[in-house]
Amino acid sequence: MAVNPPTHLVGDLTRRLDTPRRELLLAWTRPESWHLTLAFLGEWPVERVPALTDGLIDAAAGVGPFTLRLGPLGAFPHLRRPRVLVLHADGGHPLHELAGRVRRAVDAAWPDGPQDRKDFRPHLTLARIRSLLAAPDLARLQALDLGEFEPFGVAEACLVSSALRREGARYEVLARLPLDGRGRAGEN
């Protein structure tokens, strides 16, 4: 489950990363793959997807549209010894409510499934760092400032399928789930 940034923001971020992508030899992710993961689901058998989708529709319908802000730049586990370069995301309570509802729906559809149960840390993954960076590259990365980004409205979440390929993961939207804040009949 994911929230996709709008096309104009992807273009803006791509331009801001042009120079760093040339200067820092990292495993950069492709702009078309940028998304904010609400819950990583792992491998699901096709026969379980309809029940999952129904639960996710209910989860999304219980949260109204909200505003998402990107930034600042960061890393996991941290910028002193980065393994994953990220752009943090903040959508306040509604984003965390949506992620919680999604995770509960996923667990209800398959309690013993392969879903990731790590704490939710909203971010866009920009690059993976496969080995320790040399001191000059680490300093360049730590000094990188992408500036501020225009907040954007989130009105839907997406159920996304990913396929790992040699050139990186490829994503396909299986379902678009509107956020309308009304919930379904009978939901509190």
ROZAKOL-935106 format. One record per residue (C-alpha): x negated, y, z negated. Coordinates in steps of 0.001 Angstrom, whole numbers, padded with zeros to 6 digits, always signed. Each point is the difference from the previous one (the first is absolute). Example, Ala and Ser with C-alpha at 12.3 -4.5 7.8 and 13.67 -1.06 7.14 Angstrom:
-012300-004500-007800;-001370+003440+000660;
This chain:
+000000+000000+000000;-001371+003345+000962;+000579+003685+000554;-001407+001260+003283;-001361+003542+000283;+001461+002184+002761;-001785+000177+003353;-001076+003634-000469;-001705-000846-003293;-001805-002985+001569;-001273+002321+002740;-001120+002610-002517;-001815-002563-002152;-001612-001562+003077;-001427+003407+000996;-001267+000659-003526;-001786-003366-000002;-001666+000408+003430;-003358+001135-001374;-000153-002331-003030;+000878-002968+002238;-003016+000804+002166;-002373+000713-002894;+000884-002782-002439;-000300-003588+001159;+002990-001410-001862;+002635-002495+001115;+002528+002724+000826;+003651-000957+000314;+001881+000935+003151;+002380+002978-000273;+002906-002053+001353;-000387-002337-002983;+000206+002682-002710;+002834-000610-002429;+000746+000122-003694;+000601-003525-001299;+002855-000257-002495;-000526-003735-000488;-002305-002471+001717;+002097-003078+000687;-002487-002568+001287;+001101-002886+002247;+003761-000597+000044;+001748-002836+001844;+002438+001218+002633;+002974-001609-001762;-000545+002206-003085;-000074+003302+001916;+003809+000586+000237;+000459-000210-003800;-003056+002211-000439;+001357+002564+002457;+003395+000116-001752;-001690+000625-003344;-002219+002686+001492;+002981+001766+001589;+001577+000231-003459;-003290+001137-001555;-000470+002802+002536;+003644+001094-000146;-000359+000666-003730;-002604+002739+000501;+000655+003291+001742;-002349+001726+002437;-003018+001665-001609;-003119+001985+000824;-003426-001621+000233;-003308+001828-000355;-003340-001385+001170;-003341+000715-001629;-002462+000163-001470;-002553-002307+001544;-001105-002802-002290;-001358-003517-000113;+000578-003319-001688;-001365-000804-002439;-001421+003584-000064;-002122+002400+002085;-003205-000873-001875;+000085-003539+001431;+002681+000013+002703;+001356-003168+001627;+003150+001511+001546;+000350+003629+001089;+003551+001264-000542;+002170+003046+000192;+002086+000022-003176;+003747+000564+000272;+002450+001603-002400;+003741-000289+000334;+000777+000419-003680;+002675-002041-001736;+001975-000879+003187;-003036-001683+001590;-000681-002066-003112;+003709-000814-000340;+000055-001218+003615;-003131-002122-000497;+001485-001518-003167;+003313-000781+001694;-001827-001556+002961;-002110-002188-002271;+003061-001170-001944;+001800-000845+003258;-003016-001930+001257;-000271-001952-003253;+003739-000750+000061;-000240-001345+003562;-002948-002271-000828;-001146+000050-003636;-002972-002279+000638;-000930+001590+003331;-003403+001297+001078;+000739+003677-000668;-002661+002138-001609;+000841+001002-003550;-002731+002592-000572;+000951+003392-001375;+001378+002391+002615;-002658+002561+000998;+001417+001999+002935;-002537+000735+002727;-000883-000210+003687;-003028-002182+000691;-002441+001910+002227;-003046-002291+000003;-001558-003041-001599;-003570+000121-001210;-001613-003396+000401;-003359+000680-001629;-001590+002557-002297;-000454+003352+001661;-003432+001585+000239;-000343+003031-002294;+000360+002600+002821;+003161-001684+001348;+001456-000323-003487;-000664+003702-000625;+001612+000896+003359;+003049-002099-000870;+000284+001500-003495;-000174+003526+001453;+002659-000702+002652;+002977+002331-000386;+002925-000511+002360;+001891+003018-001309;+003688+000062-000801;+002731-001685+002004;+003517+001195+000608;+002480-002010-002119;+002478-002044+002017;+003433-001445-000568;+000515-003733-000416;+003447-001222+001041;-000763-003686+000623;-002245-002872-000932;-001003-002761+002400;-000321-003745-000267;-003219-000602+001878;-001648-003147+001324;-003775-000039+000315;-002203-002245+002097;-003730-000048-000607;-002053+000165+003162;-003676+000438+000758;+000514+003727+000659;+001977+000421-003229;+003550-000453-001214;+002909+000621+002364;+003310+001070-001490;+003542-000480+001243;+003067+001584-001594;+002580-002745-000619;+002626+002204-001680;+000496+003689-000740;+001678+000512-003357;+001657+003399-000564;-000300+001755-003330;+003408+001481-000725;+000188-000007-003799;+003494-001447+000019;-000773-003678-000470;+002455-002647+001101;+003461-000598-001388;-000201-001454-003480;-003564+001218-000643;-000573+002241-002991;
